[in-house]
Structures are given as C-alpha cells and as structure tokens.
Amino acid sequence: MTAEARGARPFRRRTVTRDVIVVIGAGGIGQAIARRQGCGRAILLADWNEDTLAHAASELAAASYDVTTQQVDVSSRASVKALAAIAAAMGPVRQVVNTAGLSPNMAPVEKILEVDLYGSAVVFEEFGKVIASGGAGLVVSSMAGHMMRQLPEDDEKQLAHAPADELLALPCLQADAIPDTLVAYMVAKRANILRVQAEAVRWGERGARVNAISPGIVMTPLGRHELNSDIGHIFRAMVDASAAKRMAPPEEIAIAASFLLGPDAGFITGSDLLIDGGVIAAMRAGKLPPPG
C-alpha cells in the first residue's frame, strides 16, 4: 500500500502556507521528533526505505498531522537537492532534522562513510541554502563521536571545512586509515560534530542555527538490532556501566531536540549535546574499555 493510500500524500503545492519541518529518517527517533515538532506545521518526512516511510507517515496522518512524504538518498546530492527544493516550495523551512544513518553492523565501510559522513554534509549544504531566517537545523549523530580522541589538527580541519563532494577523497578516510566499520562509524560521527561548528557560520549568515545531538543506546528497532547482533554484549556492558543503567526511549531524544530547535536555544549554535546516560563518562573513568 502506498503512503498516499495510507493517509500521507506525496508533495503537491499547497494553497495554505504553513511553516515546514523536514525530518530525514523515519525511524524511531525521527518519528518521535516529528510528533513533538510537527503540531501546527507541515511535516516533510523523508527516508530511503519506502516501507519505513509509508508506515511512519501513516501513523502520523492517523494522528491528524499534516505530513507529506518523499523518498531520499542522503548519499546522493541530487536527491537531497530535490528534497530541499520540495521543502522550500511548501513554505518557510523552519526546522531541518537529519536522523539518517547506518550502524557498524548494517553496511560496509564505504557505505557508512557515504551515508553518515558525506550524507550529513550534503544535507547541511543543501538545506543551508533554503533554511528560513530564525530557523534551526539538527543532525542526530551518536555518542560514538565522543569515543575517540581528537584527530590530528589537519584532519579535523578538513573534515569540518572541506566541501562535501571532496570529503570521501580525504587521506584520513582512505582504507589504510579506516580499517573497519566501527572506526568508520566513529570517524563519521566525529565529523558530524566538527561539521556543525563549521556550518554554524554559514547558516548564521541566513539568521539560522545548526546543532548536533549524540544519543547513546535508544529503544528503537535499530537499538534492538544492535543488542541482538554479534556485538550485543558490548552494548549491554555500556548500559550496565553507565550512571543511568538504562536505555533511552526516543521521546527523551525528541525532548532534547525540541529544546535545540526552539527559541529557548537561540544562543546555541555549532554545538553538540551528548545524551548517553553516562556511557562516555564511564569510558573515561576506565569502567569500560575503549572501543576497538
């Protein structure tokens, strides 16, 4: 059944203009943010997986949200550019949230870098051209970006400032520097943190802000996938060693996102908020071995 048949609808030009919120990634965190931020706004919900997108849109439409769907591949600039154009045609783009990502257990090194690193950079660049004055952007990254120490200064500068289309050719992202999917994931998430610092300057020229959130282990289908994987014991050890000693429901992440996207965070841009229940703190305290 198509998204349109389930109550959501593909893009069409509107007669009544509402502020637009774009949510890329229709998984558990994306849905929670869309529900919290979408009331009274037009939601443009995007995902690569058409079934995931249709199901999430159906749930939102059934709850009376104004939701439009669009398939997107964040690793394709043309696809992201088309999504940004659709959003701009719908009305003033006030909020952009990118939750798209692949975990170390889901894809090879090259694909993780394409989606989690390059894809995030492309979303920043393309939506930085259409975000409305007073608007805000947010990338949902990962605590994995805090697991590694600072990279060499030149590498960090390039990851932050290189044009997105040059990123994957950087020496620090080649096979000799990225031996496995876990390192690829950590570097990609570290790059997300660096990238928001650089993009805050560009977005600021339009009167907009951009930040990152780095969640820990969240109670979503992706979180369950990780817990049931061959390295699930590592994730369970993280939960046990953390101060909170639990996982987070996606609604908790949405609350933090709401703050960063809203007016009370008007002085916050180029920042990253770690929401991990104390996993990284436990790691720094020696209660967990360093990853890898």
C-alpha positions as CSV (number, residue, x, y, z in Angstrom):
1,M,0.0,0.0,0.0
2,T,1.4,3.4,-0.9
3,A,1.9,6.3,1.5
4,E,-0.9,8.2,-0.2
5,A,-3.3,5.3,0.3
6,R,-2.4,5.2,4.0
7,G,-3.3,8.8,4.6
8,A,0.0,10.6,3.8
9,R,0.5,12.3,0.5
10,P,3.3,12.9,-1.9
11,F,4.3,16.5,-2.5
12,R,1.9,18.9,-4.1
13,R,1.8,22.7,-4.0
14,R,-0.4,24.0,-1.1
15,T,-2.9,26.8,-1.0
16,V,-2.4,27.4,2.7
17,T,1.2,28.1,3.7
18,R,2.5,26.7,7.0
19,D,6.0,26.6,8.5
20,V,7.7,23.5,7.3
21,I,9.7,21.0,9.3
22,V,11.8,18.5,7.4
23,V,12.6,15.2,9.1
24,I,15.0,12.9,7.3
25,G,14.9,9.4,8.6
26,A,11.6,7.9,9.5
27,G,12.8,5.5,12.2
28,G,12.1,5.7,15.9
29,I,13.9,8.9,16.7
30,G,12.7,10.6,13.5
31,Q,9.1,9.8,14.3
32,A,9.4,11.0,17.9
33,I,10.8,14.3,16.8
34,A,8.2,14.7,14.0
35,R,5.4,14.1,16.6
36,R,6.9,16.6,19.0
37,Q,7.7,19.3,16.5
38,G,5.1,18.8,13.8
39,C,2.0,20.1,15.5
40,G,0.7,23.1,13.6
41,R,3.4,22.7,11.0
42,A,3.7,21.0,7.6
43,I,5.9,17.9,8.0
44,L,8.0,16.8,5.1
45,L,9.1,13.3,6.1
46,A,11.8,11.6,4.1
47,D,13.5,8.2,4.1
48,W,15.4,5.9,1.8
49,N,13.2,2.9,2.7
50,E,9.8,3.3,1.1
51,D,8.1,0.8,3.5
52,T,9.5,2.5,6.6
53,L,8.5,5.9,5.2
54,A,4.9,4.8,4.4
55,H,4.4,3.2,7.8
56,A,5.7,6.3,9.7
57,A,3.6,8.6,7.6
58,S,0.5,6.5,8.1
59,E,0.9,6.7,11.9
60,L,1.4,10.5,11.8
61,A,-1.5,11.0,9.4
62,A,-3.8,8.9,11.5
63,A,-3.0,11.2,14.4
64,S,-4.0,14.2,12.3
65,Y,-0.6,15.5,11.5
66,D,-0.1,17.3,8.2
67,V,2.5,15.1,6.6
68,T,4.0,14.8,3.1
69,T,6.4,12.1,2.1
70,Q,9.4,12.0,-0.2
71,Q,11.9,9.2,-0.8
72,V,15.5,10.4,-0.4
73,D,19.0,9.0,-0.6
74,V,21.3,11.3,1.5
75,S,24.3,9.9,-0.2
76,S,23.1,11.5,-3.5
77,R,23.4,15.2,-3.7
78,A,20.8,15.3,-6.5
79,S,18.3,13.5,-4.2
80,V,19.0,15.8,-1.3
81,K,18.8,18.9,-3.5
82,A,15.4,17.8,-4.8
83,L,14.2,17.3,-1.3
84,A,15.3,20.8,-0.3
85,A,13.5,22.3,-3.3
86,I,10.3,20.5,-2.4
87,A,10.6,21.8,1.2
88,A,11.1,25.3,0.0
89,A,8.1,25.1,-2.3
90,M,5.9,24.0,0.6
91,G,6.6,27.1,2.7
92,P,9.2,28.7,5.0
93,V,11.6,25.9,6.1
94,R,11.9,26.5,9.8
95,Q,13.4,23.2,11.1
96,V,15.5,20.5,9.4
97,V,16.3,17.3,11.3
98,N,18.6,14.7,9.8
99,T,18.4,11.3,11.6
100,A,19.6,9.2,8.7
101,G,22.5,6.8,9.4
102,L,23.9,3.3,9.2
103,S,25.3,1.5,12.2
104,P,28.6,-0.6,12.1
105,N,26.5,-3.8,11.7
106,M,24.5,-2.6,8.8
107,A,26.9,-1.8,6.0
108,P,30.5,-1.9,4.8
109,V,33.0,0.9,5.5
110,E,32.4,2.8,2.2
111,K,28.6,2.9,2.7
112,I,28.8,4.1,6.3
113,L,31.1,6.9,5.2
114,E,28.8,7.8,2.3
115,V,25.6,8.0,4.4
116,D,26.8,9.0,7.9
117,L,29.5,11.4,6.9
118,Y,29.1,12.6,3.3
119,G,25.3,12.5,3.6
120,S,25.2,14.7,6.7
121,A,27.5,17.2,5.0
122,V,25.3,17.3,1.9
123,V,22.2,17.9,4.0
124,F,23.9,20.8,5.8
125,E,25.0,22.3,2.4
126,E,21.7,21.9,0.5
127,F,19.3,22.9,3.4
128,G,21.7,25.7,4.3
129,K,20.5,27.3,1.1
130,V,16.8,27.2,1.9
131,I,16.5,27.4,5.7
132,A,14.4,30.4,6.7
133,S,15.7,33.2,8.9
134,G,15.2,32.2,12.5
135,G,15.2,28.6,11.5
136,A,17.3,25.7,13.0
137,G,18.9,22.5,11.9
138,L,19.8,19.4,13.8
139,V,21.8,16.3,13.0
140,V,21.2,13.3,15.2
141,S,24.7,11.8,15.5
142,S,25.9,9.3,18.1
143,M,27.9,9.0,21.3
144,A,30.4,7.1,19.1
145,G,31.7,10.5,18.0
146,H,32.9,11.0,21.6
147,M,34.6,7.6,21.9
148,M,37.7,8.6,20.0
149,R,40.2,11.2,21.0
150,Q,40.8,14.3,18.8
151,L,42.1,13.6,15.4
152,P,45.2,15.3,14.0
153,E,44.6,19.0,13.6
154,D,44.8,19.0,9.8
155,D,42.3,16.0,9.6
156,E,39.8,17.8,11.8
157,K,40.1,21.0,9.8
158,Q,39.4,19.1,6.6
159,L,36.5,17.1,8.0
160,A,35.0,20.3,9.2
161,H,35.5,22.6,6.2
162,A,36.2,20.6,3.0
163,P,33.3,20.8,0.5
164,A,31.1,17.8,0.9
165,D,32.0,16.5,-2.6
166,E,35.7,16.4,-1.6
167,L,35.2,14.6,1.7
168,L,35.4,11.0,0.7
169,A,38.7,11.6,-1.1
170,L,40.5,12.9,2.0
171,P,43.6,10.9,3.0
172,C,42.2,10.4,6.6
173,L,39.2,8.5,5.1
174,Q,41.1,6.0,3.0
175,A,41.3,2.3,3.6
176,D,44.7,2.5,5.4
177,A,43.2,4.9,8.0
178,I,39.8,3.3,8.3
179,P,40.4,-0.4,8.9
180,D,36.8,-1.5,9.8
181,T,33.2,-0.4,10.1
182,L,33.5,0.6,13.8
183,V,36.3,3.1,13.1
184,A,34.3,4.4,10.0
185,Y,31.3,4.9,12.2
186,M,33.2,6.7,15.0
187,V,35.1,9.0,12.5
188,A,31.8,9.8,10.7
189,K,30.2,10.8,14.0
190,R,33.2,12.8,15.0
191,A,32.9,14.6,11.6
192,N,29.3,15.4,12.3
193,I,30.4,17.3,15.5
194,L,33.1,19.1,13.6
195,R,30.8,19.9,10.7
196,V,28.1,21.7,12.8
197,Q,30.8,24.0,14.1
198,A,31.7,25.0,10.6
199,E,28.1,25.1,9.2
200,A,27.1,27.3,12.1
201,V,29.0,30.1,10.5
202,R,27.3,29.6,7.1
203,W,23.9,29.1,8.5
204,G,24.3,32.1,10.6
205,E,24.6,34.2,7.5
206,R,20.9,33.4,6.9
207,G,20.0,34.0,10.5
208,A,19.7,30.3,11.3
209,R,21.3,27.9,13.7
210,V,22.5,24.3,13.5
211,N,23.5,21.8,16.2
212,A,24.0,18.1,16.8
213,I,22.8,15.6,19.3
214,S,24.8,12.5,20.2
215,P,22.5,9.8,21.7
216,G,23.6,6.7,23.4
217,I,21.6,3.4,23.2
218,V,18.0,4.2,22.3
219,M,15.0,1.9,22.5
220,T,14.2,1.7,18.7
221,P,14.3,-1.1,16.2
222,L,17.9,-0.1,15.4
223,G,18.8,-0.3,19.0
224,R,17.3,-3.7,19.2
225,H,19.2,-4.7,16.1
226,E,22.4,-3.7,17.9
227,L,21.6,-5.6,21.1
228,N,20.8,-8.7,19.1
229,S,23.9,-8.6,17.0
230,D,27.2,-10.4,17.5
231,I,28.5,-7.5,19.5
232,G,25.3,-7.0,21.5
233,H,27.3,-7.9,24.7
234,I,29.3,-4.7,24.2
235,F,26.1,-2.6,24.2
236,R,24.8,-4.3,27.2
237,A,28.0,-3.7,29.0
238,M,27.7,0.0,28.2
239,V,24.3,0.2,29.7
240,D,25.5,-1.7,32.8
241,A,28.5,0.6,33.3
242,S,26.6,3.8,32.7
243,A,25.3,6.0,35.5
244,A,21.7,5.8,34.2
245,K,21.9,2.0,33.8
246,R,19.2,2.0,31.2
247,M,18.5,2.8,27.6
248,A,16.6,5.9,26.5
249,P,13.1,6.0,24.8
250,P,13.1,8.0,21.6
251,E,10.8,10.6,23.3
252,E,13.7,11.6,25.5
253,I,15.8,12.4,22.5
254,A,12.9,14.3,21.0
255,I,12.7,16.5,24.1
256,A,16.3,17.5,23.8
257,A,15.9,18.1,20.1
258,S,12.9,20.3,20.8
259,F,15.0,22.5,23.0
260,L,17.8,22.9,20.5
261,L,15.3,23.6,17.7
262,G,13.3,26.1,19.7
263,P,13.6,29.7,20.7
264,D,15.0,28.9,24.2
265,A,18.2,27.7,22.5
266,G,18.5,30.9,20.4
267,F,22.1,31.5,21.7
268,I,23.2,27.9,20.9
269,T,24.7,27.0,17.5
270,G,27.6,24.9,16.4
271,S,27.2,22.7,19.5
272,D,26.8,19.0,20.2
273,L,24.7,17.6,23.1
274,L,25.8,14.2,24.4
275,I,22.7,12.2,25.6
276,D,24.1,8.8,26.6
277,G,23.2,8.2,30.2
278,G,26.8,8.5,31.2
279,V,28.4,5.8,28.9
280,I,31.2,8.1,27.7
281,A,31.8,9.2,31.3
282,A,32.1,5.6,32.3
283,M,34.5,5.0,29.5
284,R,36.7,8.0,30.5
285,A,36.6,6.7,34.1
286,G,38.0,3.4,33.0
287,K,34.8,1.4,33.7
288,L,34.6,0.4,30.0
289,P,37.4,-0.5,27.6
290,P,38.0,1.9,24.7
291,P,36.2,0.8,21.5
292,G,38.2,-1.3,19.0
